[in-house]
């Protein structure tokens, strides 16, 4: 079965070999306070920063999931007021997690085809942080790096926080365009679930120090103090960090990955636009995701399509939230082979065009 | 190298096979909202409850680590006042995490050879929770199940919370003697790090509902709502849950494991008592750990012993905290073979008794 489910998703075939290596090398038993761990953690972080072009002065840290990333940002980087821009379920969840901790968190809901109106946002001098979603996994929308950069330019007093869950390691981005980026490895990293990543700018680190929040086991200042020694606040998923090291040390440069995904996304959208009875959910090209392609159809056809695909060994992602009964999703993640994407395109084209 | 480091520790040899199976079976890519995940999560929980004799009406949940377990207990099960009984670094850390959130958390520090004076504790009707450590990994002390039961009997209004990090799946216990038990799988479960477990009694669940705390992504009520469907609040370590299922489905009954560990602990303590220049740190048999044996010696001999052991392929655990420079620790966890423990005993006996 080839899974196009957008996370947990297809893992790289070479993960099989890395798992055996981890066992053979004794990695599963090393102490997270040992020099052996420090060394593999350093290599994982350095390879990830190099391949993704994360600036030297940005800090890369481990979390247990992107949900923990939201919580850490809300806990340690906001005193009262933040603005949350989103069109889908995961952006909404990030807002809600923040709102539980700070009543001053403000939602700003976008239509799936609406770009962020950068100049017209309800932001004032007291807005400490603006959160957006680089790639909304639930509906396949995307915030471009130009828009993220424009947010930073328009509101220089605020930290810009980006939920990059289904984008990091798939889409090339300019990390200097924002202050916080958080993601999970079960999407574009092609790895098993159980590890999240958090990237912070020097400005974000300075803000954490200014706020001084240290009340939680996962307070950002605690994580920062440990990661200086390549370590973690709690016993981490050592195997996950080892797999990250292996995957990122062998990964192509992000520019190459990005080009491949964009080419395949163009192919998938062109297909969806040409098929009878199906269309891309997102019609505005400016906010279309490159990594999660969402296709709309009627409820009866939706169920039949998913069943027929499954019978061919192709697992389509279900729709999510309000789009549950009218869309399916196609992960266009780096671990998927071009031939697998081509096989899906062939199947869907034949299936949709077959005579009644 | 045979590692006697008390966590992350030696994993079961069969983990190698399970890792390959997980890859082959496509487990690494399944959605945590799929029926396939629900089924493996159900099996993992049912096998763990069966082998460890966790009562049917107690709820078993996943966390990312035992540190998260402390935080969840502090967040969701305490309004103001709790008492924390400990003699070592991890018990102290549990107190500190709670104290960050509640000024009403009170420490009660025990000597390493002191049993908990159950009848003489500073507990009153406003004490909502009493925390103790079943097995303190830092110094090799243990709270017996009789003492835990006595705490519950003496203070029936309080929840009893047990840090069972280096004990669960190693030591047989009566889970009805307390309300909360939390642990990690990189100790007695013989698994790679990256998964924690939390067990709650019906009383603890009722208290969580009464308090109604829902402000965090890992609030206990949120976890409980998900685990009813065998699911999790965030994307979990699916591979870890799969390994838990495989390990626990093939594990012997806890009574059998407990008997094996007690026999080996007796052997290790007898050795330490007989060796010249070495002695067990914990001399009071009533509070001696069965799973982490801590041996005291002078600083020079300590370094030499660790080096000589390493040269023989035996990795001793370092001392921890205040015992860092005067003790080494020997994990006596189920994944270690009797022959490996015997090898260590032979080495230490020969090493300590060799002519000057």
Boltz contact constraints between the chains, C-beta under 6 A:
constraints:
  - contact:
      token1: [A, 3]
      token2: [B, 29]
      max_distance: 6.0
  - contact:
      token1: [A, 5]
      token2: [B, 31]
      max_distance: 6.0
  - contact:
      token1: [A, 8]
      token2: [B, 29]
      max_distance: 6.0
  - contact:
      token1: [A, 8]
      token2: [B, 31]
      max_distance: 6.0
  - contact:
      token1: [A, 9]
      token2: [B, 29]
      max_distance: 6.0
  - contact:
      token1: [A, 10]
      token2: [B, 29]
      max_distance: 6.0
  - contact:
      token1: [A, 11]
      token2: [B, 28]
      max_distance: 6.0
  - contact:
      token1: [A, 11]
      token2: [B, 29]
      max_distance: 6.0
  - contact:
      token1: [A, 16]
      token2: [B, 23]
      max_distance: 6.0
  - contact:
      token1: [A, 19]
      token2: [B, 19]
      max_distance: 6.0
  - contact:
      token1: [A, 23]
      token2: [B, 16]
      max_distance: 6.0
  - contact:
      token1: [A, 28]
      token2: [B, 11]
      max_distance: 6.0
  - contact:
      token1: [A, 28]
      token2: [B, 192]
      max_distance: 6.0
  - contact:
      token1: [A, 29]
      token2: [B, 3]
      max_distance: 6.0
  - contact:
      token1: [A, 29]
      token2: [B, 8]
      max_distance: 6.0
  - contact:
      token1: [A, 29]
      token2: [B, 9]
      max_distance: 6.0
  - contact:
      token1: [A, 29]
      token2: [B, 10]
      max_distance: 6.0
  - contact:
      token1: [A, 29]
      token2: [B, 11]
      max_distance: 6.0
  - contact:
      token1: [A, 31]
      token2: [B, 5]
      max_distance: 6.0
  - contact:
      token1: [A, 31]
      token2: [B, 8]
      max_distance: 6.0
  - contact:
      token1: [A, 64]
      token2: [B, 64]
      max_distance: 6.0
  - contact:
      token1: [A, 65]
      token2: [B, 234]
      max_distance: 6.0
  - contact:
      token1: [A, 65]
      token2: [B, 235]
      max_distance: 6.0
  - contact:
      token1: [A, 67]
      token2: [B, 217]
      max_distance: 6.0
  - contact:
      token1: [A, 67]
      token2: [B, 234]
      max_distance: 6.0
  - contact:
      token1: [A, 71]
      token2: [B, 217]
      max_distance: 6.0
  - contact:
      token1: [A, 97]
      token2: [B, 217]
      max_distance: 6.0
  - contact:
      token1: [A, 100]
      token2: [B, 215]
      max_distance: 6.0
  - contact:
      token1: [A, 192]
      token2: [B, 28]
      max_distance: 6.0
  - contact:
      token1: [A, 192]
      token2: [B, 239]
      max_distance: 6.0
  - contact:
      token1: [A, 193]
      token2: [B, 235]
      max_distance: 6.0
  - contact:
      token1: [A, 193]
      token2: [B, 238]
      max_distance: 6.0
  - contact:
      token1: [A, 194]
      token2: [B, 194]
      max_distance: 6.0
  - contact:
      token1: [A, 194]
      token2: [B, 237]
      max_distance: 6.0
  - contact:
      token1: [A, 215]
      token2: [B, 100]
      max_distance: 6.0
  - contact:
      token1: [A, 217]
      token2: [B, 67]
      max_distance: 6.0
  - contact:
      token1: [A, 217]
      token2: [B, 71]
      max_distance: 6.0
  - contact:
      token1: [A, 217]
      token2: [B, 97]
      max_distance: 6.0
  - contact:
      token1: [A, 234]
      token2: [B, 65]
      max_distance: 6.0
  - contact:
      token1: [A, 234]
      token2: [B, 67]
      max_distance: 6.0
  - contact:
      token1: [A, 235]
      token2: [B, 65]
      max_distance: 6.0
  - contact:
      token1: [A, 235]
      token2: [B, 193]
      max_distance: 6.0
  - contact:
      token1: [A, 237]
      token2: [B, 194]
      max_distance: 6.0
  - contact:
      token1: [A, 238]
      token2: [B, 193]
      max_distance: 6.0
  - contact:
      token1: [A, 239]
      token2: [B, 192]
      max_distance: 6.0
